[in-house]
Amino acid sequence: MKFGITYNSAHLGTDPARIASFARRAEDAGFESFYVPEHLVLYPGASVGSFELPPALPVADPVDL
């Protein structure tokens, strides 16, 4: 079985060095794949509670608020 891991730029930031370090550690831990989501989309009625992004939050892809 192969496992992948996702990097959450909304919570972990978009610094390239940090992303690369995270990816290296994931590879060292045996993960087969590494994903950086391109978009953040929550469907209406999603049961994840309140989810607001501050306008100044750095994200890898622009989000229209």
Secondary structure, DSSP 8 states (H G I E B T S, - for coil): ---EEE--HHHH---HHHHHHHHHHHHHTT-SEEE--S-----TT-SS------TT---SS----
